């Protein structure tokens, strides 16, 4: 029902890492889609967790030329998360590494996100629409689908990207324009 110019696909690392997080066979399915290159622009979304923190460079090398953009976000500290959380030092280190990778790969995270701590509160989540793994259309913040959100502890870059549009950051608008132009 939506006229879509850009699709996103979740990928959390190279084959071994991704399948530990998302399940056996999921990485091969994603790679088939990426290698087929749909007519719409394609952006990868990677949730950085303790399990894939060391796989960022390998992932960029593997899919950086297959997607029109890459977006990295950090695991939200849900109350029921059992696999551990990234600490502040790990998040800062990952952001520093992403800044370096941004010079070589189409990383869409705004520099303002990569240079700062937590995102703006409240972020611009309400205009977002997503489809979950069961095909259900969800509106607004992902966190609200699971538990009440706490913007003070959030590092979800997807919404910081939306917030950077709202704040009229030039680089964010330029990246969107670049992705849409590839499609035309």
HELIX and SHEET records of a PDB file:
HELIX    1   1 UNK A   15  UNK A   22  1                                   8    
HELIX    2   2 UNK A   26  UNK A   36  1                                  11    
HELIX    3   3 UNK A   53  UNK A   55  5                                   3    
HELIX    4   4 UNK A   56  UNK A   63  1                                   8    
HELIX    5   5 UNK A   88  UNK A  101  1                                  14    
HELIX    6   6 UNK A  111  UNK A  114  1                                   4    
HELIX    7   7 UNK A  143  UNK A  145  5                                   3    
HELIX    8   8 UNK A  151  UNK A  153  5                                   3    
HELIX    9   9 UNK A  157  UNK A  166  1                                  10    
HELIX   10  10 UNK A  170  UNK A  183  1                                  14    
SHEET    1   A 3 UNK A   6  UNK A  10  0                                        
SHEET    2   A 3 UNK A  41  UNK A  48  1                                        
SHEET    3   A 3 UNK A  69  UNK A  74  1                                        
SHEET    1   B 2 UNK A 129  UNK A 131  0                                        
SHEET    2   B 2 UNK A 137  UNK A 139 -1                                        
END                                                                             
